[in-house]
Structure formats: C-alpha cells, structure tokens
Amino acid sequence: MLALRDYQQEAIATIVREASAGVRRQLVQIPTGGGKTVIAAELSRRARKRVLMVVHRDELVQQSVEKFGWVWPGEHVGVVKGSSDEHDRRVVVASVQTLAARGRLDRMDVESFGLVIVDEAHHVAAESWLYVLGRLGVFPEAPAGRLLLGITATPSRSDGVGLGHVFEKLVFRKSLADLIGAGYLKDVTGVRVETHLDLSRVRISSGDFNTKDLSLAVDTDNRNRLLCEAYERYGEERKALVFTADITHAQHVAEALRERGHKADWVSGELPSRERQRRLAAFRDGDTSIMASAMLLTEGYDEPSIGCVIMARPTRSQTLFMQAVGRGLRLYPGLDDCIVLDLADTRQDLVGLGDLEGIRELTERRARAKAESVPGEGTRDVVDDDHLDSARLVATPLDLLARSAFRWHIEAKRRMRLEAGPGEDVVLLRQETGLWEVVLQSRGRRLRLVEQALPLDYAQARAEEHIRQNGLEGFAGKDARWRTRPATERQVELLEHLGVEAAGGLTREAAQDRIRSALRDKTLKDPDAPWRQQPASEAQLEWMRKRHIPVKDGVTKGDVAAMMEKLKTRKRAAQ
C-alpha cells in the first residue's frame, strides 16, 4: 500500500476517535489533490463490516475503483452502475443516480454496510442524495455500529443550503493553504485580469449566475481576445485549463486561441464518450496544450501536468472557484506553482483567488513582510496596457515560502528522479500504459518501491514519502546545502575525462548534472550500445506511424533512433 501522509493519518485517527465517541454522521474537508481516496481506501481496509462508497456521477465510479486499486492492491472492489451489479463485494462503489433508480436498492443488503462514504459530499443536500441515504439507513440518524462519512474539498454550497441537517460534525479539515505550505500541493501565483465588464444585470439562479445570461455577457470577441493575450503574457506557454460559462463559450475561446497559433480544443459532456476521451488523451499527451470546458472538468478530473488555470467564468461560488483552481494544484515534477489567470469582471460579489480559505491571510502576511523589508513596495503589481482595451493586468503572487519542495529532475518525458543520498536516486519510469514505475536506484541496482505502476501524481507522492520517511530531505530538498558547495576534485577529474569543461566556481549540483548529461550522451552516441538492439518502444512505433513510415518486423530502438537523427539533420539543413 501507499504510505499515508501525516495529515491523512491524523484524519483517520480523528474519524475513528469521533466514531467511538458516538458521532455517526461525520464530515471531513480535504482540498482537491489532498488524497481523499487514500483516506477512503485505508478506512475501508480497516473496517470490520462492508463498505459502500457513493459518488455523484456515473463517470466517477470506475475512476474511484482504479484509485482504490492503486492504494489497496489486491482488493476486488464491486461496481454498481448501469448493467454492473457487483453489490455483494466487501467494498462497493456506486453512483447516486444508479442507487436512486427504482428497485436498485431493493437488491442490496443495505444493513450489512457498516461504513457509507460519500465523495464530493457538498452534493448531499440534493433530493436524490437524501432519498438514497435514507434508504441506506444512515439518515436522518445512523444507528450504533454504522458510520456515514462525507469527504469534500468544499463543505459549502453556492445556493446557501447548509449540510448541517445531514452531518453532525465537521471532524477534520485541512485548508488549501495548509497543504500548499506543507509542500503537498503546488504553490499558487494569481494574476487578476480586470476586464471592466459590468455583470450587474446578469440574473442569479440557485446562488450563482444564470448560465444563459452569463454566457451572453462574457462570451464576446474583445473579452476572449483579452483572455488570449493574458495567457500569452503570463501563462508561460504552460498546459492550461480554461473554465467557461457554457459549451458555446468554450468553443469560442478555443477558436480564438487557435487563431493565434495555440494548440487549443474544447470538451463537454455532450460529446460522444469516445471523442471526449480522445480529446482529453490529446491534452494529457501534450498534443493539445489548452483545453476549454464549462462544468465537465470541475470535479473528478486529474491531470497533474496542468500548470495554468484560466477562470473565464466569473462566479459567486467559492466552491466552484476552489474546485476549478484545484485542477491545477496536484504536484508535478518541474512545476513549482500553478498560475491562475482570473478574468475579473465588475461586480461586488465575485469570488476570486484571495477569497479561498487560508489564502487571503497568507497573502496579507507576505505583503506585510515585503513592505517591511522593501519600504514603499507591496505584493501587487498593476500594469496598465492600452493594447488590452485599457484593461489592467494585476499580478498578485502568493509567495508561500513555508513549503518544503523537492528538486525533481526531468531527464526525459519518460524518466524523472529525486536524489535519495550519495549515489542513490528514486526514479519514476513511464510505462507504455502511461502509468509510472517507482524504483530506488543505487549504484546499478534497482529496487521497486511499489509493485504496480501508478498514475504520475500517486507515483510522485510515493517517491516523496520514501524521502520523508527516511529523513532524506537534506539530499532531495530544493534548498539542500550540498547543491551550492564547490564541485569535488573527483567530479572535476571525471568531467575532464569526459571532455566537458569544468570552469571555476562550479557547484556540486551543476557538476553532477553535467556528468549525468555527458554519460547519457556518450551512451546514446555509442553505436554498439546494448539498448540499440532492443525492440522499438511503442512510443517510437507511434512516431513512425504518425509520419507514415512503414513498420517492419524486427525494427529496433537503434533503427528508429537513426531515423530520428536523419530527420533532424534534414531539418537543420533546410533551415
């Protein structure tokens, strides 16, 4: 199993303690990316009776089952959704829509479930949820020996309906700022883009803006162009996710970005499933760099390589804003922060980055510290730009210096590593399936830290847990002292032997990087290197197919590498 983080262990201990004290309907708040499924899986493993986990959309059932498998290998989790009816398993995952369907709960032994877990628990005020919880016997009162546990990143609703009539007590909470400060989520840099668009006439429905009115107001050529130029100015060409007012707005945003040369697309729940998955796969693989969507990706979508979130949809809902921002906060090697571009229109009740729990106080604290150290300066940088229709781009960096980040080395699209000590690395290796293997590499020996390959964010979390558990922050930490110390005599000698310049003032980290690069280049250029005789990888074969190069039987990695080098040479000559 994956090792639990400190706050996950604390959450589980609190849940067990409160249950022992008689609190039968508990609520836990964990930010997006904080590992809610890890907590759910560990509680399920410990449970003496059967467990039912209920999610609010059919699409999230299989995703939850897969995550249980990564966290708790070997446990066959039952699925209750559509035609699948594995309700007799020890642990079952079901969608609320399926359970609310006529006759579905009649087939299940509902009294045998000692633990009922509700994912995205802020939805439970809906009529379908209350019906299902009532039929499961955990609402309005859960009997002794049974526990209703709600887990959510946002325990509030835009329509103002509270959750107090469902849950007795919020037993545990961690804020977004808590996990950013501890290094479990990316840092945040906010850029407020003031559009001067007046939304005062947009109607309110269920606590937030009426979708039709909002789309008519914000989906304009000028505002969409402003979004494009803000991304080009502040987005640093990162993979970006754009949240829009509706599907038409998403289509127009994607079109505006494409016209300016960006690889942009849009996605919605109305697309056929196969086409939707194709577009999301292109976004995951980098063939698409900017994806626009309305509400489809606000919950349950995990893509840690996102480095920029663009809020093109103004909202009065802190829940919606936090869910959207959370899509970009999962850890990813090489990305220290997530840039949030907030298109702020004119209205007093809009939610912005500074309104998220814990963020405002951290921003104010950093602002005071900077004002004291640099008289006359603050954290807000206001830039007037006539080219953007006189809109102001206001950059507000949230510099959360408390975080203890690691230095990840990205050596290729398929290999990443952390220093784990002298001559040791924790290495992530991307498999053909898209999942990542986690290995400890020490002087030519390899030891798997996890038996199965994992999604990147889970694999990275496992690698970092190995560092923390073994007290190796002094090697892997960004601020580790060894990085800035002078290169050793042995490093200098090896560099000279490899024909690499070892200029004065070279640090140990810089010398180490040059040595690794030189050795890698030497291996790649060696015509007799063993890797050249290995069968071509799936990525190499895909490269050939995209260029309509016939794939012959027995093609090797060396054959394809030679083709790639020849193509590069031709391109250089053409330039």
C-alpha positions as CSV (number, residue, x, y, z in Angstrom):
1,M,0.0,0.0,0.0
2,L,0.9,3.6,-0.4
3,A,2.3,5.2,2.8
4,L,-0.1,7.7,4.3
5,R,0.8,11.3,4.7
6,D,0.9,12.8,8.2
7,Y,-2.4,14.6,7.8
8,Q,-4.1,11.6,6.3
9,Q,-3.1,9.5,9.3
10,E,-4.4,12.3,11.6
11,A,-7.7,12.4,9.7
12,I,-8.2,8.6,10.1
13,A,-7.3,8.7,13.8
14,T,-9.8,11.6,14.3
15,I,-12.6,9.8,12.4
16,V,-12.1,6.6,14.5
17,R,-12.0,8.6,17.7
18,E,-15.1,10.6,16.9
19,A,-17.0,7.4,15.9
20,S,-16.0,5.9,19.3
21,A,-17.5,9.0,20.9
22,G,-20.8,8.4,19.2
23,V,-20.6,10.8,16.2
24,R,-22.2,8.8,13.5
25,R,-22.5,11.3,10.6
26,Q,-19.1,12.9,10.1
27,L,-17.8,15.4,7.5
28,V,-14.1,15.7,6.5
29,Q,-12.7,18.6,4.4
30,I,-9.6,17.8,2.3
31,P,-8.6,20.1,-0.6
32,T,-8.6,18.8,-4.2
33,G,-5.4,16.8,-4.7
34,G,-5.1,16.0,-1.0
35,G,-5.7,12.3,-1.4
36,K,-9.3,11.8,-0.3
37,T,-9.4,8.3,-1.9
38,V,-6.3,7.3,0.1
39,I,-8.2,8.1,3.3
40,A,-11.3,6.3,2.0
41,A,-9.3,3.2,1.0
42,E,-7.5,3.0,4.3
43,L,-10.7,3.3,6.3
44,S,-12.3,0.6,4.1
45,R,-9.3,-1.7,4.7
46,R,-9.7,-1.3,8.5
47,A,-13.5,-1.6,8.5
48,R,-14.9,-4.7,10.2
49,K,-18.1,-4.5,8.2
50,R,-18.8,-4.0,4.5
51,V,-18.2,-0.6,2.9
52,L,-20.2,1.4,0.3
53,M,-18.7,4.4,-1.4
54,V,-21.2,6.6,-3.2
55,V,-20.1,9.1,-5.9
56,H,-22.3,11.7,-7.6
57,R,-21.6,10.9,-11.3
58,D,-21.5,7.6,-13.2
59,E,-18.2,8.7,-14.8
60,L,-16.5,8.8,-11.4
61,V,-17.3,5.2,-10.4
62,Q,-14.6,3.5,-12.4
63,Q,-12.1,6.3,-11.5
64,S,-12.7,5.6,-7.8
65,V,-12.3,1.8,-8.3
66,E,-9.0,2.3,-10.1
67,K,-7.7,4.6,-7.3
68,F,-8.7,2.0,-4.7
69,G,-6.6,-0.5,-6.7
70,W,-3.5,1.8,-6.6
71,V,-3.9,2.5,-2.9
72,W,-5.1,-1.0,-1.8
73,P,-3.7,-3.6,-4.3
74,G,-5.5,-6.9,-4.5
75,E,-8.9,-5.9,-3.2
76,H,-11.6,-6.6,-5.8
77,V,-13.9,-3.5,-5.4
78,G,-17.5,-4.1,-6.6
79,V,-19.2,-1.8,-9.1
80,V,-22.9,-0.8,-9.0
81,K,-23.5,1.3,-12.1
82,G,-25.7,0.7,-15.2
83,S,-25.7,-3.0,-16.0
84,S,-22.9,-3.8,-13.5
85,D,-24.4,-5.0,-10.2
86,E,-21.5,-6.4,-8.0
87,H,-23.3,-5.4,-4.8
88,D,-22.1,-8.5,-2.8
89,R,-18.4,-7.4,-2.6
90,R,-16.8,-6.4,0.7
91,V,-16.2,-2.9,-0.7
92,V,-18.7,-1.5,-3.3
93,V,-18.5,1.8,-5.3
94,A,-21.8,3.1,-6.7
95,S,-23.2,6.2,-8.3
96,V,-26.1,8.0,-6.6
97,Q,-28.0,8.0,-9.9
98,T,-27.9,4.2,-10.1
99,L,-28.9,3.8,-6.4
100,A,-31.8,6.2,-6.8
101,A,-33.2,4.2,-9.7
102,R,-36.3,2.2,-9.0
103,G,-35.6,-1.2,-7.5
104,R,-31.9,-0.9,-7.4
105,L,-31.5,-0.6,-3.6
106,D,-34.0,-3.4,-3.1
107,R,-31.4,-5.9,-4.4
108,M,-28.8,-4.8,-1.9
109,D,-28.4,-5.9,1.7
110,V,-28.1,-2.3,2.9
111,E,-27.9,-3.1,6.6
112,S,-24.7,-5.0,6.0
113,F,-22.8,-1.8,5.2
114,G,-21.1,-0.6,8.4
115,L,-19.4,2.4,6.6
116,V,-21.0,4.6,3.9
117,I,-18.6,7.0,2.3
118,V,-19.9,10.0,0.3
119,D,-17.5,11.5,-2.1
120,E,-17.9,15.2,-3.0
121,A,-20.2,15.4,0.0
122,H,-21.3,19.0,-0.7
123,H,-23.9,17.5,-3.1
124,V,-25.8,15.6,-0.4
125,A,-28.5,18.3,0.0
126,A,-30.0,17.2,-3.3
127,E,-33.3,15.3,-3.1
128,S,-31.8,12.1,-4.8
129,W,-29.0,12.0,-2.2
130,L,-31.3,12.4,0.7
131,Y,-33.5,9.6,-0.7
132,V,-30.5,7.2,-1.1
133,L,-29.0,8.0,2.3
134,G,-32.4,7.4,3.9
135,R,-32.8,4.0,2.2
136,L,-29.3,3.1,3.3
137,G,-30.3,3.7,6.9
138,V,-27.7,6.4,7.7
139,F,-30.0,9.4,7.5
140,P,-31.6,11.1,9.4
141,E,-30.0,9.0,12.1
142,A,-27.2,6.4,11.8
143,P,-27.6,3.5,14.3
144,A,-24.8,2.4,16.6
145,G,-22.1,0.5,14.7
146,R,-22.7,2.3,11.4
147,L,-20.9,5.4,10.1
148,L,-21.8,7.9,7.4
149,L,-18.6,9.8,6.3
150,G,-18.7,12.7,3.9
151,I,-15.5,13.8,2.2
152,T,-15.3,17.1,0.3
153,A,-12.9,19.9,-0.7
154,T,-15.7,22.5,-0.3
155,P,-18.2,22.0,2.5
156,S,-20.3,25.0,1.3
157,R,-22.8,25.4,-1.5
158,S,-23.5,28.4,-3.8
159,D,-27.3,28.1,-3.2
160,G,-26.8,28.7,0.5
161,V,-28.2,25.3,1.6
162,G,-26.1,24.0,4.5
163,L,-25.0,20.5,5.2
164,G,-25.7,20.6,9.0
165,H,-29.0,18.7,8.6
166,V,-27.1,15.7,7.1
167,F,-23.8,15.7,9.0
168,E,-23.5,16.1,12.7
169,K,-20.0,17.5,12.8
170,L,-17.0,18.6,10.7
171,V,-14.5,16.4,12.4
172,F,-11.4,17.2,10.4
173,R,-10.3,19.9,8.0
174,K,-7.2,21.0,6.1
175,S,-7.2,24.1,4.0
176,L,-5.7,24.7,0.6
177,A,-3.1,26.9,2.2
178,D,-2.2,24.1,4.7
179,L,-1.3,21.6,2.0
180,I,0.5,24.2,-0.2
181,G,2.5,25.3,2.8
182,A,3.4,21.7,3.6
183,G,4.6,21.0,0.0
184,Y,1.8,18.5,-0.8
185,L,0.3,20.8,-3.5
186,K,1.7,23.2,-6.0
187,D,2.2,26.9,-4.9
188,V,-0.2,29.4,-6.5
189,T,0.6,32.6,-8.4
190,G,-2.5,34.6,-9.1
191,V,-3.0,37.1,-12.0
192,R,-6.1,39.2,-11.8
193,V,-7.2,40.4,-15.3
194,E,-9.6,43.3,-14.9
195,T,-12.0,43.3,-17.8
196,H,-14.3,46.2,-16.7
197,L,-17.2,44.2,-18.0
198,D,-20.4,45.1,-16.0
199,L,-22.3,42.0,-14.8
200,S,-24.8,43.8,-12.7
201,R,-27.7,42.8,-15.0
202,V,-26.9,39.1,-15.0
203,R,-29.6,37.2,-13.1
204,I,-28.9,34.9,-10.2
205,S,-30.1,31.3,-10.2
206,S,-29.6,28.9,-7.2
207,G,-27.0,31.3,-5.7
208,D,-24.8,31.8,-8.8
209,F,-25.2,33.4,-12.2
210,N,-27.8,32.3,-14.6
211,T,-25.8,30.3,-17.2
212,K,-27.6,31.7,-20.3
213,D,-27.3,35.3,-19.1
214,L,-23.7,34.9,-18.1
215,S,-22.7,33.4,-21.5
216,L,-24.3,36.3,-23.4
217,A,-22.4,38.8,-21.2
218,V,-18.9,37.3,-21.2
219,D,-18.7,35.5,-24.5
220,T,-17.5,38.5,-26.6
221,D,-14.7,38.8,-29.1
222,N,-13.0,41.5,-27.0
223,R,-13.1,39.5,-23.8
224,N,-11.9,36.3,-25.5
225,R,-9.1,38.2,-27.1
226,L,-8.2,39.6,-23.7
227,L,-8.0,36.0,-22.4
228,C,-5.7,35.1,-25.2
229,E,-3.3,38.0,-24.6
230,A,-3.3,37.5,-20.8
231,Y,-2.3,33.8,-21.4
232,E,0.4,34.9,-23.8
233,R,1.7,37.4,-21.3
234,Y,1.5,35.5,-18.1
235,G,0.8,31.8,-19.0
236,E,4.5,31.0,-19.7
237,E,3.3,28.6,-22.5
238,R,2.1,26.1,-19.9
239,K,-0.5,23.5,-20.3
240,A,-3.7,25.3,-19.4
241,L,-7.3,24.5,-18.5
242,V,-9.9,27.2,-19.2
243,F,-13.2,27.3,-17.4
244,T,-16.0,28.9,-19.4
245,A,-19.6,29.9,-18.9
246,D,-21.1,27.3,-21.2
247,I,-20.2,25.0,-24.1
248,T,-20.6,27.7,-26.8
249,H,-18.2,29.9,-24.8
250,A,-15.7,27.1,-24.6
251,Q,-15.9,26.6,-28.4
252,H,-15.3,30.3,-29.0
253,V,-12.4,30.5,-26.6
254,A,-10.7,27.5,-28.2
255,E,-11.3,29.0,-31.6
256,A,-9.8,32.4,-30.6
257,L,-6.7,30.6,-29.1
258,R,-6.2,28.5,-32.3
259,E,-6.4,31.6,-34.5
260,R,-3.4,32.9,-32.5
261,G,-1.4,29.8,-33.1
262,H,-2.1,27.8,-29.9
263,K,-2.9,24.1,-29.8
264,A,-6.3,24.6,-28.2
265,D,-9.5,22.5,-28.1
266,W,-12.7,22.2,-26.1
267,V,-14.6,19.3,-24.4
268,S,-18.0,18.8,-23.0
269,G,-20.2,16.1,-21.6
270,E,-22.4,16.3,-24.7
271,L,-19.7,14.9,-26.9
272,P,-19.7,11.1,-27.6
273,S,-17.7,9.3,-24.9
274,R,-15.1,8.1,-27.4
275,E,-14.5,11.6,-28.8
276,R,-14.4,13.1,-25.3
277,Q,-11.8,10.6,-24.2
278,R,-9.8,11.2,-27.4
279,R,-9.6,15.0,-26.8
280,L,-8.7,14.5,-23.1
281,A,-6.0,12.0,-24.1
282,A,-4.5,14.5,-26.6
283,F,-4.5,17.1,-23.8
284,R,-2.8,14.6,-21.4
285,D,-0.1,13.7,-24.0
286,G,0.6,17.4,-24.9
287,D,-0.8,17.2,-28.5
288,T,-3.3,19.8,-27.2
289,S,-1.9,22.5,-24.8
290,I,-5.0,24.4,-23.8
291,M,-8.4,22.8,-23.1
292,A,-11.6,24.8,-22.6
293,S,-14.6,23.4,-20.8
294,A,-17.6,24.6,-18.8
295,M,-18.5,22.4,-15.9
296,L,-17.3,18.9,-17.1
297,L,-13.9,19.1,-15.5
298,T,-14.5,20.9,-12.3
299,E,-14.7,17.7,-10.3
300,G,-13.1,14.3,-10.5
301,Y,-10.6,15.3,-13.3
302,D,-7.0,14.6,-12.5
303,E,-4.2,15.9,-14.8
304,P,-1.2,17.0,-12.7
305,S,0.7,18.4,-15.7
306,I,-1.7,21.4,-15.8
307,G,0.4,24.5,-14.9
308,C,-2.2,27.2,-15.6
309,V,-5.9,27.6,-14.8
310,I,-7.9,30.3,-16.5
311,M,-11.1,31.4,-14.9
312,A,-13.0,32.8,-17.9
313,R,-16.3,32.1,-16.0
314,P,-17.0,34.6,-13.2
315,T,-18.7,33.1,-10.2
316,R,-20.2,33.9,-6.9
317,S,-19.5,30.4,-5.6
318,Q,-16.3,29.8,-3.6
319,T,-17.0,26.0,-4.0
320,L,-16.9,26.3,-7.8
321,F,-13.8,28.6,-7.8
322,M,-11.9,26.3,-5.5
323,Q,-12.8,23.1,-7.5
324,A,-11.6,24.8,-10.7
325,V,-8.3,26.1,-9.1
326,G,-7.8,22.7,-7.6
327,R,-7.4,21.1,-11.1
328,G,-4.0,22.7,-11.4
329,L,-2.6,22.1,-7.9
330,R,-1.6,18.5,-8.0
331,L,2.2,18.0,-7.7
332,Y,4.1,17.6,-11.0
333,P,7.9,17.4,-11.5
334,G,9.2,20.6,-12.9
335,L,6.2,22.7,-12.0
336,D,6.6,24.6,-8.7
337,D,3.4,26.6,-9.0
338,C,0.1,26.9,-10.8
339,I,-0.6,30.2,-12.5
340,V,-4.2,31.2,-12.0
341,L,-5.5,33.8,-14.5
342,D,-8.7,35.3,-13.1
343,L,-10.7,37.3,-15.6
344,A,-12.4,39.6,-13.0
345,D,-15.4,41.5,-14.2
346,T,-17.2,44.4,-12.5
347,R,-19.4,43.2,-9.6
348,Q,-19.0,43.3,-5.9
349,D,-19.9,39.7,-5.1
350,L,-17.5,37.8,-7.3
351,V,-15.2,35.2,-5.8
352,G,-11.5,35.5,-6.5
353,L,-8.3,33.7,-5.6
354,G,-7.9,35.8,-2.4
355,D,-11.2,34.5,-1.1
356,L,-10.2,30.9,-0.9
357,E,-9.7,29.6,2.7
358,G,-6.3,30.4,4.1
359,I,-5.0,32.2,1.0
360,R,-6.0,35.7,2.0
361,E,-4.2,35.7,5.3
362,L,-1.1,34.3,3.7
363,T,-1.2,36.9,1.0
364,E,-1.6,39.7,3.6
365,R,1.2,38.2,5.8
366,R,3.6,38.2,2.8
367,A,2.5,41.7,1.8
368,R,3.4,43.0,5.3
369,A,6.7,41.2,5.3
370,K,7.7,42.6,1.9
371,A,6.5,46.1,2.8
372,E,8.7,46.0,5.9
373,S,11.8,44.7,4.0
374,V,11.4,47.0,1.0
375,P,9.8,50.3,2.0
376,G,7.2,51.6,-0.4
377,E,6.6,48.3,-2.2
378,G,3.8,45.8,-1.9
379,T,3.0,42.5,-3.5
380,R,0.6,43.9,-6.1
381,D,2.0,44.9,-9.4
382,V,-0.5,46.9,-11.5
383,V,0.3,47.1,-15.2
384,D,-1.6,49.5,-17.4
385,D,-1.8,48.2,-21.0
386,D,-3.6,50.2,-23.7
387,H,-3.3,47.3,-26.1
388,L,-5.7,45.2,-23.9
389,D,-8.6,47.7,-24.3
390,S,-7.3,49.6,-21.3
391,A,-7.8,46.6,-19.1
392,R,-5.4,46.2,-16.2
393,L,-3.4,43.1,-15.6
394,V,-2.9,42.9,-11.9
395,A,-0.3,40.2,-10.8
396,T,-0.6,39.1,-7.2
397,P,2.0,36.4,-6.4
398,L,1.2,34.3,-3.4
399,D,4.6,33.5,-2.2
400,L,4.1,30.7,0.3
401,L,7.7,30.3,1.5
402,A,6.8,27.8,4.1
403,R,6.6,25.0,1.6
404,S,9.3,22.4,1.6
405,A,9.5,21.4,-2.1
406,F,11.8,18.8,-3.6
407,R,14.0,19.2,-6.6
408,W,12.8,16.9,-9.3
409,H,15.0,16.3,-12.3
410,I,13.1,15.7,-15.6
411,E,15.5,13.8,-17.8
412,A,13.1,12.8,-20.5
413,K,9.3,12.6,-20.9
414,R,9.6,9.1,-19.5
415,R,12.0,9.5,-16.7
416,M,12.2,11.6,-13.6
417,R,14.3,11.3,-10.5
418,L,14.9,12.6,-6.9
419,E,18.2,12.4,-5.1
420,A,17.9,10.0,-2.2
421,G,21.5,10.1,-1.0
422,P,25.1,9.7,-2.3
423,G,24.8,7.5,-5.4
424,E,21.1,6.8,-4.9
425,D,18.0,8.1,-6.7
426,V,14.3,7.5,-6.5
427,V,13.3,7.2,-10.2
428,L,9.9,7.4,-11.9
429,L,9.8,5.4,-15.2
430,R,6.8,5.9,-17.6
431,Q,5.4,2.6,-18.9
432,E,3.7,2.2,-22.3
433,T,0.4,2.2,-20.4
434,G,1.0,5.8,-19.3
435,L,1.5,4.7,-15.7
436,W,4.7,5.1,-13.8
437,E,7.0,2.6,-12.1
438,V,8.7,3.8,-8.8
439,V,12.2,2.4,-8.2
440,L,15.1,3.0,-5.9
441,Q,18.3,3.0,-8.0
442,S,21.6,2.6,-6.2
443,R,24.9,2.0,-8.0
444,G,23.4,0.0,-10.8
445,R,20.9,-1.9,-8.6
446,R,17.1,-1.4,-8.8
447,L,14.5,-2.0,-6.1
448,R,10.8,-1.4,-6.8
449,L,9.2,0.7,-4.1
450,V,5.7,-0.2,-5.3
451,E,4.9,-3.4,-7.0
452,Q,2.4,-1.9,-9.5
453,A,2.8,1.1,-11.8
454,L,0.8,4.2,-10.7
455,P,-0.6,7.4,-12.2
456,L,2.1,10.2,-12.0
457,D,0.7,12.1,-9.0
458,Y,0.4,8.8,-7.0
459,A,3.9,7.7,-8.1
460,Q,5.4,11.1,-7.2
461,A,3.7,11.0,-3.8
462,R,5.1,7.6,-3.2
463,A,8.6,8.7,-4.1
464,E,8.4,11.8,-1.9
465,E,7.1,9.7,1.0
466,H,10.2,7.5,0.7
467,I,12.3,10.6,1.1
468,R,10.4,11.9,4.1
469,Q,10.2,8.5,5.9
470,N,13.9,8.0,5.6
471,G,14.9,11.6,6.5
472,L,16.5,12.3,3.1
473,E,15.2,15.9,2.7
474,G,18.8,17.1,3.0
475,F,19.5,15.4,-0.4
476,A,16.2,15.9,-2.2
477,G,15.2,19.3,-0.9
478,K,15.5,22.3,-3.2
479,D,17.5,24.2,-0.6
480,A,19.8,21.2,0.3
481,R,23.2,22.6,1.3
482,W,25.2,20.2,-0.9
483,R,23.8,21.8,-4.0
484,T,25.7,25.1,-3.6
485,R,29.0,23.6,-2.3
486,P,32.0,23.6,-4.7
487,A,32.4,20.7,-7.0
488,T,34.6,17.9,-5.6
489,E,38.0,17.0,-7.1
490,R,36.6,13.7,-8.3
491,Q,33.8,15.5,-10.1
492,V,36.2,17.8,-11.8
493,E,38.5,14.9,-12.8
494,L,35.6,13.0,-14.3
495,L,34.4,16.0,-16.2
496,E,37.8,16.5,-17.7
497,H,38.0,12.8,-18.6
498,L,34.6,13.1,-20.4
499,G,35.8,16.2,-22.3
500,V,33.4,18.5,-20.5
501,E,34.6,22.0,-19.3
502,A,34.8,22.3,-15.5
503,A,35.0,26.0,-15.1
504,G,35.9,27.7,-11.8
505,G,33.0,28.2,-9.4
506,L,31.2,25.1,-10.5
507,T,28.9,23.7,-7.8
508,R,28.4,20.1,-6.9
509,E,24.8,20.1,-8.3
510,A,25.9,21.7,-11.6
511,A,28.9,19.2,-11.9
512,Q,26.6,16.3,-11.2
513,D,24.1,17.4,-13.8
514,R,26.9,17.8,-16.4
515,I,28.4,14.4,-15.6
516,R,25.0,12.7,-16.0
517,S,24.3,14.5,-19.3
518,A,27.8,13.6,-20.6
519,L,27.4,10.0,-19.7
520,R,23.9,9.9,-21.2
521,D,25.1,11.5,-24.5
522,K,28.0,9.0,-24.6
523,T,25.6,6.1,-24.3
524,L,23.2,7.4,-26.9
525,K,26.0,8.0,-29.4
526,D,27.7,4.6,-28.9
527,P,26.9,2.6,-32.0
528,D,27.5,-0.6,-30.0
529,A,25.4,0.3,-27.0
530,P,23.1,-2.7,-25.9
531,W,19.9,-0.6,-26.0
532,R,20.2,-0.3,-29.8
533,Q,19.4,-4.0,-30.2
534,Q,16.2,-3.9,-28.1
535,P,12.8,-3.9,-29.9
536,A,11.5,-0.5,-30.7
537,S,9.3,1.0,-28.0
538,E,5.6,1.7,-28.5
539,A,6.4,5.5,-28.5
540,Q,8.9,5.0,-31.3
541,L,6.5,2.9,-33.3
542,E,3.8,5.6,-32.8
543,W,6.3,8.2,-34.0
544,M,6.8,6.2,-37.2
545,R,3.1,5.7,-37.8
546,K,2.4,9.5,-37.5
547,R,5.0,10.1,-40.2
548,H,3.6,7.2,-42.4
549,I,6.9,5.3,-42.1
550,P,6.3,1.6,-42.7
551,V,6.9,-0.5,-39.6
552,K,8.9,-3.6,-40.5
553,D,9.2,-6.7,-38.4
554,G,12.2,-6.7,-36.0
555,V,12.7,-2.9,-36.0
556,T,14.9,-2.0,-33.1
557,K,15.4,1.1,-30.9
558,G,18.6,1.8,-32.7
559,D,16.9,1.7,-36.1
560,V,14.3,4.3,-35.1
561,A,16.9,6.4,-33.3
562,A,18.8,6.5,-36.6
563,M,15.7,7.6,-38.5
564,M,15.1,10.4,-36.0
565,E,18.6,11.7,-36.2
566,K,18.5,11.6,-40.0
567,L,15.2,13.6,-40.0
568,K,16.7,16.2,-37.6
569,T,19.8,16.6,-39.9
570,R,17.5,17.2,-42.9
571,K,15.5,19.9,-40.9
572,R,18.7,21.7,-39.9
573,A,20.0,21.7,-43.5
574,A,16.6,23.1,-44.7
575,Q,16.9,25.9,-42.2
